[in-house]
Every structure is written in C-alpha cells, then in structure tokens.
Amino acid sequence: MIKVTVWNEYIEEKMYDHVAKVYPEGIHTCISNFLSKDKEIQVKCVTLSMPEQGLSKEILDDTDVLIWWGHQAHDDVTDENAERVKKYVLNGMGFIPLHSAHGCKPVKLLLGTSMCLRWKHGEKEKLVCVNPSHPIAQGITEPILFEQEEMYGEYFDIPKPDDLIFLGWFSNQEVFRSGCTFTRGWGKIFYFQPGHEEYPIYYMPEIQRIIKNAVKWAAPVNKRNVDYDNEEVR
Ligand code: ZN
C-alpha cells in the first residue's frame, strides 16, 4: 500500500466563488477522491491551517509520497516545516509538486534554483508526451488538450531534469517543460504543470492517470531513517 498525503494551502477555494464552484471541497479533496479509487493507494489530506501546517513528523513519518498544491501562501509555510519536508524527501519520500507549487519553499530548497517562469491566464494548452517509455506516461493517450489553462512559459529556471516527460504548447505560442523528474538524495520528485485552480483540470481522466502513475513511480523503493547531517560512518 502506498501512503499518499495531499497537502493543499486551501485558500483560494474558500476565498473566491468562481474557484469554489470548480473545487467546492478543495483541490486536495478532488485529488484524494480519484487517488482513493486505486486499491494500492491510501490517501490522507492536510492543509496549511492544520497544526504544524499539516507537516508534522507524525504525518510525514506516515507518508510515502507527498503531493503539494500551493500558490499564494508559499511564504506562510515556515522554514522549519519546509526544511522537514526536504529532509524526508532526501530520506526517500516521493514528492509531487503540482502547478504553482513550483515556487513553494520545499521545491526551492530541494532544487536550488529560482523556479521562475513566465505566465498568463486563459490560454489553450496542448500537452504532448516526449518520453513514452517512462512509467509516468503509461497508458496515457495524448496529446491532451485543455480548452483553458494558465500558460507557463520558458525560460523555466529549473536544474536539468533527470527526465522530461511532458511538454506543453500554448495558444500564445509558448512552450513549457510541463512534466519533469528529479532525484534528490533517496527521493524522487515529479513536477507537473497542469492544474490552475480556476479550471477543472484535476477532473480530467488523463491528468488523474498521470498523477496516479507519478505516485506509483515516486513511491520509495527504499527509505532511510537518518539525520542526513549526522549520518553514522560504517
Ligand atoms: Zn495557476
């Protein structure tokens, strides 16, 4: 059984009616609902307003893969909690930052670059697979077309990915590295661009399949349980 924790800052769904219409119970609940249908996956949801911002040792100890959706409250996540997430990833926890989570503190700590990109609302997107043999692309019928998505454009300031799996093309002629994998320590990371809060992206079966595949790919093969600053010499 893969234990997944879906972390959501859960602000815009409560703040804006048009976002609440798309995700009445929050983006995390939508993601949890489709992941829970898989017998190999067990899901819990946590949000920023919970004790220890939903990122306590107890929660992360019980997490194989952490999915993260954040946008306007990146700076509200404490440095202590961001550092804890980083350590768990280095020790083997899988990490899947979605959409605007490219700018969250744990991503910046783990990848070390600015993660800057260019953006514009309301473009069409065509998502193509550029790595069909990768497990995250398994069973995906593409191209995947979005009537409306927030455009993310290059240059996307990421370190060189281990694998580029999806490329986004937008109707304003921009392209973007939309699905990339990284390895940090013992942990596997998949960044996936689709999922702006105003559009019903996470209800799309192909997007759900990609996130489900990513969970299975990012699940740890091995975890270690050490303070990586003070690893014992053998
Ligand atoms: Zn967005």
Boltz pocket constraint, residues with backbone or C-beta under 6 A from the ligand:
constraints:
  - pocket:
      binder: B
      contacts: [[A, 99], [A, 100], [A, 150], [A, 195], [A, 196], [A, 197]]
      max_distance: 6.0
